[in-house]
Structures are given as C-alpha cells and as structure tokens.
Amino acid sequence: MSARADTKRLILIVDDDLLLLEFLSAVLSHAGHDTVTAASAEEALAVIAVREPDLALLDIHMPGMSGMELAKQLQAATSVPFMFLSGRGDADLSRQAAEYGAVGFLVKPVDEKQLMPAFQAGLARADEIRQLRRTELNLNAALAAGRETSLAVGLLMCKFQTDRNTAFEVLRDHARSSRRKVNEVAEQLLAAEETLNSLHAAFSGRLKK
C-alpha cells in the first residue's frame, strides 16, 4: 500500500451536474478527504491556480472546454493526476482515457460502493507516478553532477599531466577541506575555466589589432 494511502487528500471534482458534484463531494468527505468542486473546466483551472489538488476527477462531456481538453492543459502545465468520469463506458473511450494519461475511469451513474475502491486505486497510481517523477529528477541531477565531476577531472588531468585517480582524489580532498560536495567544486572549476578561456579570447583579439 502507498505511504500516502491513509492520509487526507485534496480532491478536485469537475462536473456540470451540480447534484453529482454534491454527491461525490459528500462521499469523499465522509471517507476523510478534503474536496473542492468546479462546475466547468475554466472554473477548475482557476481553482488549480490557487492550489494543486492531489487528484482531479474530470467529467469528459461538459459545455465549453471538455474534460479531455482540460486534461491536456493539466498535463502541459501542472503535475495534477486525474481520473475521468463519463456517461459512456465503452472500450474505445476507456482506451482513449488511458492514452490521455488518466489514472482511473468512472462510469455514470456512479455507484457509491464502486467509488471509493476506484478512487483508492487512482490515488495509489497517482502516488506511483509522483514517485517515478521524483526518481527521474534525482537521477537527472545525479547524472548532471557526474558529468560535471568527470569534466573537471579531465581538466585537472590535462592541466597537471596526471592520471584520473589522482585528479579525482585531489578534487575530492579539496571539496572535503572546504566542506562542499565534489560536484559543487567541479562546477566552480569548470566555470572558472570557461571565464579564463573567454578572457584569453578577449586578450587575443586585442593583441591582433
């Protein structure tokens, strides 16, 4: 089970059916979640601009901007996971919802007994996606730090005509003595080298005049 499965969540419910909004909000509130409702996609975007919910339930067929169009905007500009709600339950629509990145799909009329299991599954899937995004961000940061360190080691090898192990050990020891991370020192070293190269080019240009 997800570490967040039993914690209170903020759920955004978007549907032009006010009675259904009230019903869904009541059921989810009774289950211990906070809810906020919107009667249109435009209203939902205004809500999200103030605070992003943990999960959004989007009615597919609404006047004006549809739930599918709203989902596109959420994916482009936010990290809000979403489920779809529709009066149609055919396979094509369900497949289309999955292609849009939905973490769940509910069919009207909504049965209270089916609602919470579907929401819990959607929340669990949303948590998995968040964890994957965090892992990807951490991995990208680690790769970037590794590239900077590797470039700095190569620079030291060239400058001091030494081997890779010695260059790395000197870089690491300097980082430890200054109580900084190796990649921070590497980044500073690369920036200094870039500045020196720029100054060298500037001086060379003046001397040629």
Secondary structure as UniProt FT lines:
FT   TURN            3..6
FT   STRAND          10..14
FT   HELIX           18..30
FT   TURN            31..32
FT   STRAND          34..38
FT   HELIX           41..50
FT   STRAND          55..59
FT   HELIX           67..77
FT   STRAND          82..86
FT   HELIX           91..99
FT   TURN            100..101
FT   STRAND          105..107
FT   HELIX           112..160
FT   HELIX           164..177
FT   TURN            178..179
FT   HELIX           182..208
//
